[in-house]
Amino acid sequence: MGMFDGLLQGFVTAVSWHLLPYLLVGAAIGLVIGIIPGLSGHFAMAMMIPFVFRMDAAVGVTFILAAHAAVAQGGGVTAILFATPGTGQNAATLLDGPAMTEKGEAGRAVGAAMTACFLGAFFGVFVLTVLLPILRRVVLMFGPPEFFMLAVLALTFIAVLGTGGNINKGLIAGALGLLFSFVGVGNVTGERRFTFGLLQLWDGLAMVPVLLGIFAVSEMLDLWIEGGSLARKAGARHSGSMQRQIFRGVMDTLRRWWLVIRCSAIGTTMGLIPGLGSAPAAFVAYAHAKQTSRNPEKFGTGTIEGVISPESANDAVEGGALASTLAFGIPGSSSMAILITALIILGVEPGPKLMAQNLDLVFLMIWTVVIGNFFGTLMGMVVANPLARVTFLRGSLLVPVLLTIILTGSFVVHSVWFDMIVALVFGLLGYAMKKMDYSRPAFIIGFVLGLMVERNLYLSVKLYGSTFFLQPLALGLLMLTIAVLLYNVRKLFKGRKAEYLAAADAKEKASVQTDLSFCLLLLVLLAVFFVAALGYKPVARRAPLIAMIPLAVMLLGQGAVLARKLKQTQTQNGQVSLWPTIETKKLGKGIRLLIWMILLMLMIYLAGHAGGTALFLILFLVFASHERWVLSISLSVGVTVSLYLLFEVILKITLYPGVIYEYLTALVWS
């Protein structure tokens, strides 16, 4: 079968009446799952597995891939509108998407994101189609040293994500995320690390509650303390119809076609490398867009390029990941690992045999990804209109509702109650990082790459010794890493120093005392981790020390800069208090919301998700938000019933029933 004939046959099969209904239903399910915080593409595919047992191969593959293809669109919508990423791959969109919503440009951001998603997916599968004959030779060139250096290269891009051009803060955030990724039983030695006697930490810190805490819970804290709504610009409601804004966003993306192609190429290339995934690709694409922009200081303030670049990359990744999965049977991502399981269930063996005997199925998969993304884009634009209206609601209504959804999302992934505590703790950390201008996306990319860094570092040293980085391709990646760092340092201290410093001054949100106190707190935390690491075996502490030593140097440097700045302030203005300056009113609001969140978790623990959520919403809306009883009860019942129907009935996810229910059930059956 020729290439053109295969593409034509795959398209005709995908849009046939036999398969099109499954494609549409799968895309709709994927969009809904993407919108729900905490769920992701691999969850969508895993949920579809039980339904494909009795399907033939074409129907099953279409159903499961269409759901996966549309997930990113749903996650992008919620990341932009509510500063809550539906999936990990949409985390980079949080850099500029919510800022555009605050400006009243939510529709423009959604239109740009949806279009970029579709174009990125189309680019990825186009490259997949063209490169299938030569991919085997390319992918097999990468071994552990190359994978390790590739991860280090991705980490250096963190420097570009430093808020306000502060490279040091960006690297500190990335190293801190890398350090937290080592919590739990080591994947190399099996030794428990940084668990501090807690059994719940043996499995490490789960990605979803950490992500929801760093971004979503912290945004709810900020919204409650600052007041107002998610769309905070006065007059934003009347800035134009949502449909016109969406169309404008579509045109913005099409006009920036060269940026879309470059970022899609980054995503596709990283998708070819097993284990990297969409989240790092989106951050690298964002960093590339910022580096090559004529106005890098605008990134992070709500620029359209900051939405287009990560959304182009995170869907283009799937083309590359699908390539290595189909051609070699090597899953390019966790979602592709689930796809391999589905193919085996359907009687199809991925790898060279699939390419030789089922080429028609390969082209069907290619068109399913394209068409699934297209329908997901259209449906995402339709859903955006009613969701955007929610962003104008006052925070006193949104905060309790979104908190219940966020904490429920952190629970459902592993059905572990402890994950809600993790989301709360990292929510506090994320709020502090936001106020001190430490890059939260940099933290997440460091956290995501931790497993890859440690595993490939161990294998590299084991196979090639301590000079593993002198392997030809690894050495090339090392030189590229050094070049990227030098480029950013040169840009800071040479041509654009004034722009970066002006951006940093404009974005300064915390006093020097507060920033210095946070830096000292991180040093204390690092000291605790360092002392604990000294008691581990050499192999077990190798990777953590590689993260901790540079982190200590950067924190000491940051502390010295802040101390010098504080001394200058004292010289100019007289004696200045060394204690952090925090507004009493804001501090009180923050502490009260923290108490309410603890009460929510306690209510869920006692009365389960249904009873605890309903009780929390009624009490919070009446006594904290000062809403009327009728509205409070109505909203509480609506949210509780919606969560129950969505998780228990539709998604078949069992929510926590509560210890009271478990006690009564045991009493009845005893």
JOKA-V694442 format. One record per residue. N is the residue number from 1. RES is the residue in one small letter. PHI is phi in degrees with one decimal (NA if undefined). Layout:
n->(N/N)
res->(RES/RES)
phi->(PHI/PHI)
This chain:
n->(1/2/3/4/5/6/7/8/9/10/11/12/13/14/15/16/17/18/19/20/21/22/23/24/25/26/27/28/29/30/31/32/33/34/35/36/37/38/39/40/41/42/43/44/45/46/47/48/49/50/51/52/53/54/55/56/57/58/59/60/61/62/63/64/65/66/67/68/69/70/71/72/73/74/75/76/77/78/79/80/81/82/83/84/85/86/87/88/89/90/91/92/93/94/95/96/97/98/99/100/101/102/103/104/105/106/107/108/109/110/111/112/113/114/115/116/117/118/119/120/121/122/123/124/125/126/127/128/129/130/131/132/133/134/135/136/137/138/139/140/141/142/143/144/145/146/147/148/149/150/151/152/153/154/155/156/157/158/159/160/161/162/163/164/165/166/167/168/169/170/171/172/173/174/175/176/177/178/179/180/181/182/183/184/185/186/187/188/189/190/191/192/193/194/195/196/197/198/199/200/201/202/203/204/205/206/207/208/209/210/211/212/213/214/215/216/217/218/219/220/221/222/223/224/225/226/227/228/229/230/231/232/233/234/235/236/237/238/239/240/241/242/243/244/245/246/247/248/249/250/251/252/253/254/255/256/257/258/259/260/261/262/263/264/265/266/267/268/269/270/271/272/273/274/275/276/277/278/279/280/281/282/283/284/285/286/287/288/289/290/291/292/293/294/295/296/297/298/299/300/301/302/303/304/305/306/307/308/309/310/311/312/313/314/315/316/317/318/319/320/321/322/323/324/325/326/327/328/329/330/331/332/333/334/335/336/337/338/339/340/341/342/343/344/345/346/347/348/349/350/351/352/353/354/355/356/357/358/359/360/361/362/363/364/365/366/367/368/369/370/371/372/373/374/375/376/377/378/379/380/381/382/383/384/385/386/387/388/389/390/391/392/393/394/395/396/397/398/399/400/401/402/403/404/405/406/407/408/409/410/411/412/413/414/415/416/417/418/419/420/421/422/423/424/425/426/427/428/429/430/431/432/433/434/435/436/437/438/439/440/441/442/443/444/445/446/447/448/449/450/451/452/453/454/455/456/457/458/459/460/461/462/463/464/465/466/467/468/469/470/471/472/473/474/475/476/477/478/479/480/481/482/483/484/485/486/487/488/489/490/491/492/493/494/495/496/497/498/499/500/501/502/503/504/505/506/507/508/509/510/511/512/513/514/515/516/517/518/519/520/521/522/523/524/525/526/527/528/529/530/531/532/533/534/535/536/537/538/539/540/541/542/543/544/545/546/547/548/549/550/551/552/553/554/555/556/557/558/559/560/561/562/563/564/565/566/567/568/569/570/571/572/573/574/575/576/577/578/579/580/581/582/583/584/585/586/587/588/589/590/591/592/593/594/595/596/597/598/599/600/601/602/603/604/605/606/607/608/609/610/611/612/613/614/615/616/617/618/619/620/621/622/623/624/625/626/627/628/629/630/631/632/633/634/635/636/637/638/639/640/641/642/643/644/645/646/647/648/649/650/651/652/653/654/655/656/657/658/659/660/661/662/663/664/665/666/667/668/669/670)
res->(m/g/m/f/d/g/l/l/q/g/f/v/t/a/v/s/w/h/l/l/p/y/l/l/v/g/a/a/i/g/l/v/i/g/i/i/p/g/l/s/g/h/f/a/m/a/m/m/i/p/f/v/f/r/m/d/a/a/v/g/v/t/f/i/l/a/a/h/a/a/v/a/q/g/g/g/v/t/a/i/l/f/a/t/p/g/t/g/q/n/a/a/t/l/l/d/g/p/a/m/t/e/k/g/e/a/g/r/a/v/g/a/a/m/t/a/c/f/l/g/a/f/f/g/v/f/v/l/t/v/l/l/p/i/l/r/r/v/v/l/m/f/g/p/p/e/f/f/m/l/a/v/l/a/l/t/f/i/a/v/l/g/t/g/g/n/i/n/k/g/l/i/a/g/a/l/g/l/l/f/s/f/v/g/v/g/n/v/t/g/e/r/r/f/t/f/g/l/l/q/l/w/d/g/l/a/m/v/p/v/l/l/g/i/f/a/v/s/e/m/l/d/l/w/i/e/g/g/s/l/a/r/k/a/g/a/r/h/s/g/s/m/q/r/q/i/f/r/g/v/m/d/t/l/r/r/w/w/l/v/i/r/c/s/a/i/g/t/t/m/g/l/i/p/g/l/g/s/a/p/a/a/f/v/a/y/a/h/a/k/q/t/s/r/n/p/e/k/f/g/t/g/t/i/e/g/v/i/s/p/e/s/a/n/d/a/v/e/g/g/a/l/a/s/t/l/a/f/g/i/p/g/s/s/s/m/a/i/l/i/t/a/l/i/i/l/g/v/e/p/g/p/k/l/m/a/q/n/l/d/l/v/f/l/m/i/w/t/v/v/i/g/n/f/f/g/t/l/m/g/m/v/v/a/n/p/l/a/r/v/t/f/l/r/g/s/l/l/v/p/v/l/l/t/i/i/l/t/g/s/f/v/v/h/s/v/w/f/d/m/i/v/a/l/v/f/g/l/l/g/y/a/m/k/k/m/d/y/s/r/p/a/f/i/i/g/f/v/l/g/l/m/v/e/r/n/l/y/l/s/v/k/l/y/g/s/t/f/f/l/q/p/l/a/l/g/l/l/m/l/t/i/a/v/l/l/y/n/v/r/k/l/f/k/g/r/k/a/e/y/l/a/a/a/d/a/k/e/k/a/s/v/q/t/d/l/s/f/c/l/l/l/l/v/l/l/a/v/f/f/v/a/a/l/g/y/k/p/v/a/r/r/a/p/l/i/a/m/i/p/l/a/v/m/l/l/g/q/g/a/v/l/a/r/k/l/k/q/t/q/t/q/n/g/q/v/s/l/w/p/t/i/e/t/k/k/l/g/k/g/i/r/l/l/i/w/m/i/l/l/m/l/m/i/y/l/a/g/h/a/g/g/t/a/l/f/l/i/l/f/l/v/f/a/s/h/e/r/w/v/l/s/i/s/l/s/v/g/v/t/v/s/l/y/l/l/f/e/v/i/l/k/i/t/l/y/p/g/v/i/y/e/y/l/t/a/l/v/w/s)
phi->(NA/-74.2/-62.4/-66.2/-62.7/-64.9/-62.8/-64.7/-65.8/-63.3/-65.8/-61.2/-67.7/-64.5/-97.0/-70.0/-65.5/-73.4/-110.1/-57.7/-59.0/-65.8/-65.4/-67.3/-64.4/-61.1/-63.5/-64.3/-63.6/-61.6/-63.2/-63.3/-64.2/-63.9/-70.0/-76.2/-59.4/103.7/-93.4/-156.1/-63.1/-70.1/-66.5/-58.9/-68.3/-63.5/-66.4/-79.4/-53.0/-61.3/-84.6/-95.6/-56.9/-98.6/-89.8/-78.7/-59.4/-63.9/-66.7/-62.6/-65.4/-61.3/-61.5/-76.2/-74.1/-63.5/-62.6/-65.3/-65.2/-90.7/-62.2/-61.7/-62.4/-62.9/-65.0/-66.4/-61.5/-70.7/-61.9/-75.2/-79.3/-120.2/54.8/-129.3/-68.7/-63.9/-135.4/-62.4/-69.6/-94.2/-61.7/-65.3/-65.0/-67.7/-66.6/-127.4/-60.0/-60.8/-64.1/-68.8/-62.5/-62.0/-81.8/83.9/-112.2/-60.7/-61.6/-61.9/-64.4/-65.1/-59.8/-65.5/-65.2/-63.0/-66.0/-64.2/-58.7/-64.3/-65.4/-64.8/-63.7/-63.2/-62.5/-61.3/-74.6/-64.8/-63.1/-57.3/-63.1/-73.6/-95.0/-50.6/-66.4/-115.0/-67.8/-58.5/-66.0/-69.6/-64.2/-74.2/-75.2/-93.5/-117.4/-54.8/-61.1/-68.9/-63.0/-63.9/-67.0/-66.2/-66.1/-63.4/-60.5/-62.0/-67.0/-68.4/-65.1/-57.7/-56.0/-72.1/-85.9/-63.0/-62.9/67.0/79.5/-82.6/-61.6/-60.8/-65.9/-64.0/-69.7/-60.7/-62.0/-64.8/-65.7/-65.8/-62.3/-61.6/-64.1/-66.7/-69.2/-88.2/-68.0/111.1/-67.6/-62.4/-77.0/-101.8/-102.1/79.0/-84.4/-73.8/-131.3/55.4/-89.9/50.7/82.5/-92.4/-62.1/-65.7/-92.3/-60.3/-83.6/85.0/-90.8/-68.8/-62.9/-64.0/-63.6/-64.6/-62.5/-65.9/-67.8/-60.1/-103.3/-76.5/-62.1/-63.9/-68.1/-66.2/-61.2/-65.0/-64.4/-69.0/-71.2/-80.6/81.4/86.5/-128.6/-63.1/-93.1/-91.0/-73.7/-63.6/82.3/-63.7/-62.8/-106.0/-79.9/136.7/-68.1/-62.0/-63.2/-67.0/-64.5/-60.9/-62.0/-63.1/-63.8/-60.6/-66.4/-58.1/-67.5/-64.6/-70.1/-101.3/-61.8/-70.2/-64.7/-60.9/-64.8/-63.4/-70.1/-65.4/-64.3/-61.5/-62.4/-64.4/-62.4/-70.7/-66.9/-68.0/-89.8/-58.3/99.8/-76.2/83.6/-76.5/-60.2/-61.4/-62.2/-64.4/-68.0/-64.4/-64.0/-62.2/-61.5/-62.2/-62.7/-69.3/-62.4/-91.4/-78.1/-76.5/-129.4/-63.8/-68.2/-80.8/-67.2/95.3/-107.5/108.0/-98.2/-66.6/-63.5/-71.6/-94.4/-65.5/-62.7/-69.9/-70.5/-66.2/-74.4/-70.2/-90.5/-66.6/-55.5/-64.7/-63.9/-66.7/-63.3/-65.8/-62.7/-66.4/-68.8/-75.9/-76.6/-120.5/72.5/-101.7/-65.9/-78.7/-159.2/-63.5/-64.8/-69.4/-63.5/-69.1/-62.1/-59.7/-59.5/-62.9/-63.7/-64.2/-60.1/-82.8/84.7/-116.0/-98.6/-69.7/122.4/-56.0/-65.2/-62.4/-65.8/-87.6/-107.6/-130.7/-63.3/-63.0/-69.0/-62.0/-69.5/-63.7/-62.0/-58.6/-70.7/-63.4/-62.5/-66.3/-69.7/-61.4/-65.8/-63.3/-67.4/-62.4/-63.5/-62.7/-66.6/-63.3/-67.6/-69.7/-67.8/-60.8/-61.6/-66.5/-67.2/-63.9/-63.6/-64.2/-66.7/-91.1/-68.0/-67.0/-60.5/-63.2/-91.1/-71.6/-57.5/-63.7/-66.3/-67.8/-62.5/-64.4/-68.2/-63.7/-68.3/-65.7/-62.3/-71.1/-81.4/-70.0/-63.7/-118.0/55.2/-115.3/-64.7/-62.4/-62.3/-68.9/-65.9/-59.4/-60.9/-66.7/-62.7/-74.9/-65.6/-64.7/-63.6/-63.6/-64.5/-63.7/-63.9/-63.8/-70.8/-92.2/65.4/-91.9/-70.2/-69.5/-60.5/-62.2/-59.0/-67.2/-66.5/-64.2/-64.6/-67.0/-86.1/-57.4/-61.2/-64.1/-61.7/-68.3/-61.8/-76.5/-64.9/-60.9/-66.5/-64.7/-65.4/-65.9/-87.0/-122.3/80.6/-71.8/-101.1/-59.8/-72.0/-87.6/-59.1/-51.3/-69.9/-64.3/-65.0/-62.0/-67.5/-64.1/-63.2/-65.6/-61.1/-62.3/-63.6/-63.8/-64.9/-63.7/-61.5/-68.4/-65.3/-63.1/-64.1/-71.9/-96.3/-111.6/-62.6/-114.7/-58.6/-62.6/-64.4/-65.6/-66.4/-64.2/-64.9/-65.4/-65.1/-66.6/-95.0/-63.1/-111.4/-118.0/-70.1/-61.2/-61.2/-65.9/-62.0/-65.7/-62.3/-65.2/-62.5/-65.5/-62.6/-65.1/-65.1/-63.3/-60.1/-63.7/-62.8/-62.0/-64.7/-65.4/-61.9/-64.2/-66.1/-63.6/-89.4/-93.2/-63.4/-53.2/-67.5/-70.9/-96.9/-60.4/-64.9/-58.2/-67.3/-62.7/-81.8/-73.8/-64.7/-63.0/-62.6/-63.3/-62.5/-67.8/-66.6/-63.8/-64.7/-64.0/-63.4/-64.7/-62.3/-67.4/-64.0/-65.3/-66.2/-65.7/-64.8/-63.6/-63.6/-64.7/-65.2/-81.3/-113.1/86.3/-63.6/-120.2/-62.2/-82.7/-76.7/-61.8/-95.5/-131.4/-64.3/-59.9/-63.2/-67.1/-61.5/-62.8/-63.5/-65.3/-64.9/-63.7/-66.3/-61.1/-63.2/-63.1/-65.7/-64.3/-63.1/-60.2/-65.0/-65.3/-64.6/-64.5/-62.5/-83.9/-105.2/83.3/-64.6/-66.2/-67.4/-66.0/-64.5/-61.3/-64.5/-60.5/-62.1/-63.1/-66.0/-65.4/-64.2/-79.9/-96.1/-99.3/-90.8/60.4/-90.6/-71.0/-59.9/-62.8/-64.1/-62.9/-67.1/-62.4/-65.6/-62.0/-63.7/-62.0/-66.9/-63.4/-65.0/-63.5/-63.2/-64.6/-63.1/-66.1/-83.6/-75.3/-87.9/-82.1/-88.0/58.4/-103.9/-80.3/-82.6/-67.5/-79.8/97.9/-69.8/-64.7/-63.5/-63.2/-66.1/-65.0/-63.8/-64.4/-67.6/-68.8/-88.8/-80.2)
